[in-house]
Amino acid sequence: MNNNKFCRLEGKVAIITGGASGIGAATAKLFVQHGAKVIIADVQDELGQSLCKTLSTNNNNIHYVHCDVTCDSDVKNVVETAVSKHGKLDIMYNNAGISGRTGRSILSSDNDSFKSVFEVNVFGYFLGAKHAAKVMVPAKRGVILFTASVASILGGETSHAYAVSKHAVVGLMKNLCVELGEHGIRVNCISPGGIPTPMLNDALKMNERETEQLLCSVAVLKGTVLEVEDIARAALYLSSDEAKFVSGVNFALDGGYSVTNRSFNSALNALFVNTTTTNHVHQ
């Protein structure tokens, strides 16, 4: 029995790709707390199975299924597993993603790495939506979520492959919102700002603490730090009946970072520091 007084997903069945770690694991934990039956789909078998053991209760509420999101048969199997175990699918959260190793310059970008980012971040999401829709359309209900990124709103801050893949995800979401809205299915994106997950730490070649300090230094909203649990709460809201008329939204969860270009302020501050230093030297 769920002890949470406010079970916002009671009776719902959810699949979370990339659910064994990071944002996916935090979301799986929160969904289970709110009464959902969760299928974790990932390629990190040990992490996924361990998480299930940690979160599982006597009501058979969470399972792990090995799934490479770029493999059509794997994604189909995950959806079929959810339906065979629980009789339906209410929420498909396409969250698995990679940053790739393509570099910031197009001159040095690796072709194969660029393709692999698209395979996971775009084609993988396409497959997740496709197989979920096959179940949701006849049922005339459902929620499809995608993890996008603040890189889907801004340019110049990530690799070309990652930025373009996340823009593509938002385009897919908008198209699906129109098509699947006819069948009562809501489709949305969540676009987090920088968050010290293993993927970002690896990309920056920093540890978690160093990444967090860097993100805090450039944040617009001071005094708080974006955490994986914040993304999970956004997913919870968008998956719940509280968001029953929310569809076609790219929900930026970035503390206002994407609403401004701080380059001018940075240049001005640097100029002020240099001027002050020069004046001090000449005194």
C-alpha positions as CSV (number, residue, x, y, z in Angstrom):
1,M,0.0,0.0,0.0
2,N,1.3,3.5,-0.9
3,N,1.6,5.7,2.1
4,N,1.8,8.9,0.2
5,K,-1.3,10.9,0.9
6,F,-1.3,12.5,-2.6
7,C,-0.7,9.7,-5.1
8,R,-0.8,11.7,-8.3
9,L,-0.1,8.7,-10.6
10,E,-2.2,6.1,-8.8
11,G,-2.9,3.2,-11.2
12,K,-0.8,4.7,-14.0
13,V,1.7,2.5,-16.0
14,A,4.9,4.3,-17.1
15,I,8.0,3.4,-19.1
16,I,11.1,5.4,-18.5
17,T,14.0,5.0,-20.9
18,G,17.4,5.7,-19.5
19,G,15.8,5.0,-16.2
20,A,18.7,3.3,-14.4
21,S,20.6,6.5,-13.5
22,G,20.5,10.3,-13.4
23,I,17.2,12.0,-14.3
24,G,15.6,8.6,-15.2
25,A,16.3,7.0,-11.9
26,A,15.1,10.1,-9.9
27,T,11.9,10.0,-12.0
28,A,11.4,6.3,-11.5
29,K,11.7,6.7,-7.7
30,L,9.2,9.6,-7.7
31,F,6.7,7.9,-10.0
32,V,6.7,4.8,-7.7
33,Q,6.1,7.0,-4.7
34,H,3.1,8.4,-6.4
35,G,1.5,5.1,-7.1
36,A,2.7,4.3,-10.7
37,K,3.8,1.0,-12.1
38,V,7.2,1.6,-13.7
39,I,9.2,-0.2,-16.3
40,I,12.8,1.0,-16.4
41,A,14.3,0.6,-19.9
42,D,18.1,0.9,-20.1
43,V,21.3,-0.8,-21.2
44,Q,22.8,-0.4,-17.7
45,D,21.6,-3.8,-16.5
46,E,23.3,-3.9,-13.0
47,L,22.2,-0.3,-12.2
48,G,18.7,-0.9,-13.4
49,Q,18.2,-4.2,-11.5
50,S,19.7,-2.7,-8.4
51,L,17.4,0.3,-8.5
52,C,14.4,-2.1,-8.9
53,K,15.4,-4.0,-5.8
54,T,15.7,-0.7,-3.9
55,L,12.3,0.6,-5.0
56,S,10.3,-2.6,-5.3
57,T,7.5,-3.3,-2.8
58,N,5.1,-6.2,-2.5
59,N,2.8,-4.8,-5.1
60,N,5.1,-5.6,-8.1
61,N,5.4,-1.9,-8.9
62,I,8.7,-1.7,-10.8
63,H,10.6,-3.8,-13.4
64,Y,13.8,-3.6,-15.4
65,V,14.0,-4.5,-19.1
66,H,17.2,-4.3,-21.1
67,C,16.6,-1.9,-24.0
68,D,18.8,-0.3,-26.6
69,V,16.5,2.6,-27.7
70,T,18.0,2.6,-31.1
71,C,16.8,-1.0,-31.7
72,D,13.2,-1.2,-32.9
73,S,12.7,-4.7,-31.5
74,D,14.0,-3.7,-28.1
75,V,11.7,-0.7,-27.8
76,K,8.7,-2.8,-29.1
77,N,9.6,-5.4,-26.4
78,V,9.5,-2.9,-23.6
79,V,6.1,-1.6,-24.6
80,E,4.8,-5.1,-25.0
81,T,6.2,-6.0,-21.5
82,A,4.4,-3.1,-19.9
83,V,1.1,-4.1,-21.6
84,S,1.5,-7.8,-20.8
85,K,2.3,-7.1,-17.1
86,H,-0.2,-4.3,-16.4
87,G,-2.7,-4.3,-19.3
88,K,-2.0,-0.8,-20.6
89,L,0.5,2.0,-21.0
90,D,-0.3,5.5,-19.7
91,I,3.1,7.3,-19.8
92,M,6.1,7.0,-22.1
93,Y,9.0,9.1,-20.9
94,N,11.7,9.1,-23.5
95,N,14.7,10.1,-21.5
96,A,17.7,8.1,-22.6
97,G,20.3,10.3,-24.2
98,I,24.0,10.8,-25.0
99,S,26.2,13.9,-25.5
100,G,28.6,12.2,-27.9
101,R,32.3,13.1,-28.5
102,T,31.9,15.4,-31.5
103,G,33.7,18.5,-30.1
104,R,32.6,22.1,-30.4
105,S,34.1,22.8,-33.8
106,I,32.5,21.5,-37.0
107,L,36.1,21.3,-38.4
108,S,37.0,18.6,-35.9
109,S,33.6,16.9,-35.4
110,D,33.7,13.2,-35.8
111,N,31.1,11.9,-38.3
112,D,30.4,8.6,-36.6
113,S,29.9,10.3,-33.2
114,F,27.5,12.8,-34.8
115,K,25.5,9.9,-36.2
116,S,25.4,8.0,-32.9
117,V,24.1,11.1,-31.0
118,F,21.2,11.3,-33.5
119,E,20.6,7.5,-33.3
120,V,20.0,7.7,-29.5
121,N,18.6,11.2,-29.0
122,V,16.3,11.4,-32.0
123,F,15.7,8.0,-33.6
124,G,15.5,6.4,-30.1
125,Y,12.8,9.0,-29.1
126,F,11.0,8.4,-32.4
127,L,10.8,4.7,-31.8
128,G,9.6,5.2,-28.2
129,A,6.8,7.5,-29.4
130,K,5.9,5.2,-32.3
131,H,5.5,2.0,-30.2
132,A,3.8,3.9,-27.3
133,A,1.4,5.5,-29.8
134,K,0.4,2.1,-31.1
135,V,-1.0,1.3,-27.6
136,M,-2.2,4.7,-26.7
137,V,-4.2,5.6,-29.9
138,P,-6.7,2.8,-29.5
139,A,-7.0,3.7,-25.8
140,K,-7.7,7.3,-26.6
141,R,-5.4,8.5,-23.9
142,G,-1.8,8.7,-22.8
143,V,1.2,10.9,-22.1
144,I,4.5,11.0,-24.1
145,L,7.4,13.0,-22.7
146,F,10.8,13.8,-24.0
147,T,13.9,15.0,-22.2
148,A,15.2,17.8,-24.5
149,S,17.6,20.4,-23.2
150,V,18.2,24.2,-22.8
151,A,20.3,23.5,-25.9
152,S,17.0,23.2,-27.8
153,I,16.5,26.9,-27.1
154,L,20.0,28.3,-27.2
155,G,22.9,27.9,-29.6
156,G,26.6,27.8,-29.3
157,E,26.9,26.2,-25.9
158,T,27.1,22.5,-26.7
159,S,28.4,20.3,-29.5
160,H,26.6,20.6,-32.9
161,A,25.3,17.1,-32.6
162,Y,23.8,17.5,-29.2
163,A,22.3,20.9,-30.0
164,V,20.8,19.9,-33.3
165,S,19.5,16.6,-31.8
166,K,17.6,18.4,-29.0
167,H,16.1,20.9,-31.5
168,A,15.0,17.9,-33.5
169,V,13.3,16.4,-30.4
170,V,11.3,19.6,-29.9
171,G,10.2,19.4,-33.6
172,L,9.1,15.8,-33.1
173,M,7.2,16.8,-30.0
174,K,5.3,19.5,-31.8
175,N,4.4,17.3,-34.7
176,L,3.2,14.5,-32.4
177,C,1.3,17.0,-30.3
178,V,-0.9,17.8,-33.3
179,E,-1.2,14.3,-34.7
180,L,-1.8,12.5,-31.4
181,G,-3.9,15.2,-29.8
182,E,-6.7,13.9,-32.0
183,H,-6.6,10.7,-29.9
184,G,-6.4,12.4,-26.5
185,I,-2.7,11.9,-26.1
186,R,-0.6,14.7,-24.7
187,V,3.0,15.3,-25.8
188,N,5.6,17.6,-24.1
189,C,9.3,18.2,-23.6
190,I,11.3,19.0,-20.6
191,S,14.4,21.1,-21.3
192,P,16.7,21.2,-18.3
193,G,19.5,23.6,-17.9
194,G,22.9,22.4,-16.9
195,I,22.9,19.7,-14.2
196,P,25.8,17.8,-12.7
197,T,24.9,14.4,-14.0
198,P,27.6,11.9,-15.0
199,M,27.0,12.7,-18.7
200,L,27.8,16.4,-18.2
201,N,30.6,15.7,-15.8
202,D,32.2,13.5,-18.4
203,A,31.7,16.1,-21.2
204,L,33.3,18.8,-19.1
205,K,36.0,16.4,-17.7
206,M,35.1,17.6,-14.2
207,N,33.9,15.9,-11.0
208,E,30.4,16.6,-9.7
209,R,31.4,19.3,-7.3
210,E,33.4,21.2,-10.0
211,T,30.5,21.0,-12.4
212,E,28.1,22.3,-9.8
213,Q,30.4,25.2,-9.0
214,L,30.7,26.1,-12.7
215,L,27.0,26.0,-13.2
216,C,26.4,28.2,-10.1
217,S,28.8,30.7,-11.4
218,V,26.9,31.3,-14.6
219,A,23.4,30.8,-13.3
220,V,20.8,33.6,-13.6
221,L,18.8,32.3,-10.6
222,K,21.2,32.4,-7.6
223,G,20.9,30.6,-4.2
224,T,19.7,27.2,-5.5
225,V,21.0,24.4,-7.7
226,L,19.1,22.4,-10.4
227,E,19.0,18.7,-9.4
228,V,17.7,15.6,-11.0
229,E,14.8,15.5,-8.5
230,D,13.6,18.9,-10.0
231,I,13.4,17.3,-13.5
232,A,11.5,14.3,-11.9
233,R,9.0,16.7,-10.3
234,A,8.4,18.4,-13.7
235,A,7.9,14.9,-15.3
236,L,5.5,14.0,-12.5
237,Y,3.4,17.1,-13.1
238,L,3.3,16.8,-16.9
239,S,2.4,13.1,-16.5
240,S,-0.4,13.7,-14.0
241,D,-4.0,14.7,-14.5
242,E,-3.1,18.1,-13.1
243,A,-1.6,18.8,-16.5
244,K,-4.6,17.5,-18.4
245,F,-4.7,20.4,-20.9
246,V,-0.9,20.8,-21.2
247,S,0.4,19.7,-24.6
248,G,2.9,20.9,-27.1
249,V,5.1,22.6,-24.5
250,N,8.8,22.7,-24.3
251,F,9.1,23.3,-20.5
252,A,12.4,25.1,-19.9
253,L,13.7,24.2,-16.4
254,D,16.7,26.5,-16.3
255,G,16.2,29.2,-13.7
256,G,15.7,31.8,-16.4
257,Y,19.1,31.1,-18.1
258,S,17.6,30.9,-21.6
259,V,15.8,34.3,-21.4
260,T,18.9,36.4,-21.7
261,N,22.3,36.6,-23.3
262,R,24.8,37.6,-20.6
263,S,27.7,38.1,-23.0
264,F,27.4,41.9,-22.8
265,N,27.4,41.9,-19.0
266,S,30.4,39.5,-18.9
267,A,32.4,41.8,-21.3
268,L,31.4,44.9,-19.4
269,N,32.4,43.3,-16.1
270,A,35.8,42.2,-17.6
271,L,36.3,45.7,-18.9
272,F,35.5,47.2,-15.6
273,V,37.9,44.9,-13.8
274,N,40.7,45.7,-16.4
275,T,40.1,49.4,-16.1
276,T,40.2,49.3,-12.3
277,T,43.4,47.3,-12.4
278,T,45.0,49.7,-14.9
279,N,44.0,52.8,-12.8
280,H,45.3,51.2,-9.7
281,V,48.7,50.5,-11.4
282,H,48.9,54.1,-12.6
283,Q,48.3,55.6,-9.2
